[in-house]
């Protein structure tokens, strides 16, 4: 199962990561994907956003994918495991 580091709101956006930001629109969890030199896309289903994040990570040579999510209830465990950042 994939693991994604949870990026807390207000935390600095890491330069070595693709950021998947999960929100809710019309009662559904959706996400957009962004990186340092890549502007966020329109919200898409979370699974699609995670797949796009993997492609973007490889294309840009970034180290990781992090997830910014305000409410953990929006996260479906089938997408992977959210882990606290390593300090």
C-alpha positions as CSV (number, residue, x, y, z in Angstrom):
1,X,0.0,0.0,0.0
2,X,1.3,3.4,-0.9
3,X,2.2,5.9,1.9
4,X,1.9,9.6,1.5
5,X,3.3,12.2,3.9
6,X,0.6,14.4,5.3
7,X,1.4,18.1,4.8
8,X,-0.4,20.2,7.5
9,X,-2.1,23.4,6.5
10,X,0.2,26.3,7.1
11,X,3.3,24.1,6.6
12,X,5.8,25.3,4.0
13,X,5.4,23.6,0.6
14,X,8.4,21.4,0.1
15,X,10.6,22.0,-2.9
16,X,11.3,18.3,-3.5
17,X,7.7,17.2,-3.6
18,X,4.6,17.1,-5.7
19,X,1.6,18.3,-3.6
20,X,-1.8,16.8,-3.8
21,X,-4.4,19.0,-2.1
22,X,-7.6,17.2,-1.1
23,X,-10.8,19.2,-0.7
24,X,-14.5,18.6,-0.9
25,X,-16.8,19.8,-3.7
26,X,-20.5,18.9,-3.7
27,X,-20.0,16.3,-1.1
28,X,-17.1,14.5,-2.9
29,X,-13.4,14.3,-2.2
30,X,-11.4,15.8,-5.1
31,X,-7.8,16.9,-5.4
32,X,-5.5,19.1,-7.4
33,X,-1.8,18.5,-8.1
34,X,1.0,21.1,-8.0
35,X,4.7,21.3,-7.8
36,X,7.2,24.2,-7.5
37,X,7.2,25.0,-11.2
38,X,3.9,23.4,-12.0
39,X,0.6,25.2,-11.5
40,X,-2.2,23.3,-9.9
41,X,-4.7,21.5,-12.2
42,X,-8.4,21.7,-11.9
43,X,-9.8,19.4,-9.1
44,X,-10.2,15.8,-10.2
45,X,-11.0,12.6,-8.4
46,X,-8.4,11.9,-5.7
47,X,-7.2,8.6,-7.3
48,X,-6.7,10.3,-10.6
49,X,-4.8,13.2,-8.8
50,X,-2.5,10.7,-7.1
51,X,-1.8,9.0,-10.4
52,X,-1.0,12.3,-12.0
53,X,1.2,13.2,-9.1
54,X,3.3,10.0,-9.7
55,X,3.8,10.9,-13.3
56,X,4.7,14.5,-12.5
57,X,7.1,13.4,-9.7
58,X,9.0,11.2,-12.2
59,X,8.9,13.8,-15.0
60,X,10.3,16.6,-12.7
61,X,12.7,14.3,-10.8
62,X,11.2,15.1,-7.4
63,X,11.6,12.9,-4.4
64,X,8.1,12.5,-3.0
65,X,4.4,13.1,-3.1
66,X,2.8,14.8,-0.1
67,X,-0.9,15.3,0.7
68,X,-2.4,18.4,2.1
69,X,-5.8,17.6,3.6
70,X,-7.7,19.6,6.2
71,X,-10.1,16.9,7.2
72,X,-8.9,13.3,7.4
73,X,-12.5,12.2,6.9
74,X,-12.1,13.1,3.3
75,X,-9.4,10.5,2.8
76,X,-10.3,7.0,1.6
77,X,-7.8,4.4,3.0
78,X,-8.0,2.6,-0.4
79,X,-5.9,5.5,-1.8
80,X,-3.0,4.7,0.5
81,X,-1.9,5.5,4.0
82,X,-1.4,9.0,5.3
83,X,1.7,9.3,7.6
84,X,2.9,12.1,9.7
85,X,6.0,13.9,8.4
86,X,9.4,12.7,9.6
87,X,11.0,15.3,11.8
